[in-house]
Amino acid sequence: MASISAKKQTLPPQSYVYLHVIFWSTLLLRLFYLWNIQANLLVEDAGQYFQMGLLLLHDEVFTPFWPPGLPIVLAGFMRLFGENPFVSSFSMLIYYGLFMWGIWKSLQYLQLSNLSHECFLIIGVFPAFIHHAVVPLTHLPVATYLVLLFLWTISYLRTLTSRYLIGIGILLTLLVLTRPSSLLLAIVLPLYLWYKTQFRWTSITLPLIIFTLGVGMWEMHVYHMTHRFIWINEANSRNFFLGNNPYTDSYKTWWLGSHHTDDHQFLEYQNRILALPDSEQGKAYTQLAISHIKTNPVDFLLRSFNRFRVFWAFDTFTGATYLQDYQGNRWIGVLFLLLDAVCYCLILFGAIFLFPFVWLRKQFYTIPLILIGAFTFLYAFPYWLAFSHPTYHLPILSFILLIALIGYREMKYTIAPKGLCHISWSSIPLWGRKWILTLGAFGIYIQLEWIFRMLLS
């Protein structure tokens, strides 16, 4: 089976044709969506990333509030193809292609090529993946970096070829510049490679040197512009403060979920920080957040548990954005909301139900399971401490989908070789049944709670 040294699985020529049909059809679907929203393409965060890309393109002096990873990429594309907003959509479609290529290669290494049609179809019609494939936001780039990190880490451990270490170092740089909260992953992964290669020094030094140089170049540029040290961008300490202050809602810890612009008490509280010099605001945000956590540890633990549940709820971002910001057709917006929920629940509950079948043959998936678990946790953990929203889980959904596909294959071909109709509840080990019932019930509760909270807001 799919041990770390297994050969790639191949498909019959006809299956490759079907795979291309699915991919290019989903690409056309994204182009149609882009045509539909073109008048309001750069709203809210997307507009901010595009404007920061323009500032970088023209070498303007500014204080970076937003993380620079995506704007740097946008600036590169705009230098080549012009300053048209649709150039940003073109760059996101490139990310979509790279993401799907990474998924395809991962399926090959895991001997799951025969399930590639189902995998491509789920991602292809998933509204969240449609939206983020044309709108310049950080979700799809981060998902792409994580999938390629997973693929190249496995490739390096199979071959010990240094070019994969170079790729890993570049990806870690792009990941942290796009989502600074991923710093923990950038530290842990080289250490893991060092350990797995029996303390081969190039396994840790090469990616860390590339990462340090890449991030260091940005830090030097920021210092040149602002004459002070800023870790990547200014929003990090503010985000930590927004999710941990006396006025943060216990459940809706994300921005505008708990801090509406008409919340005068919070605005007065925050204005004390904004009255400080720019160089002191970041430190003040962090100190106030830590002070609040220390004096209210129970509130922090409650919020963190709530943040964990919110993180795993189905995302309403695409449907809500289509209806509110794009003023789209009401029924299409409702369809997006429903399809988002269906696709997400299919992946999440599929992984929950099928994980026991993966675990029964875990010896064949040791390294992939470790990487999937570590990448998922290290990516998600900072959101459980600061502020959380379902939209943040998109970058790791591909890993949850891989778990579901592995479990489906093991159930179908090793536990129920005569057909899925022959599998019975009693054939699942007792611990597996407890896992399915416990995690399944908890997952259902999370989704129902999310619906209830959103209806009340």
Secondary structure by P-SEA (a helix, b strand, c coil): cccccccbbbbcaaaaaaaaaaaaaaaaaaaaaaaaaccccccaaaaaaaaaaaaaaaccccccccccaaaaaaaaaaacccccaaaaaaaaaaaaaaaaaaaaaaaaaaccccaaaaaaaaaaacaaaaaaaccccaaaaaaaaaaaaaaaaaaaaacccaaaaaaaaaaaaaaaaacccaaaaaaaaaaaaaaaacccccccaaaaaaaaaaaaaaaaaaaaacccccccccaaaaaaaaacccccccccccccccccccaaaaaaaaaaaaacccccaaaaaaaaaaaaaaacaaaaaaaaaaaaaaaacccaaaaaaaaccccccaaaaaaaaaaaaaaaaaaaaaaaaaaaaaaacccccaaaaaaaaaaaaaaccccccccccccccccaaaaaaaaaaaaaaaaacccccccccccccccccaaaaaaaaaaaaaaaaaaaaaaaaaaac
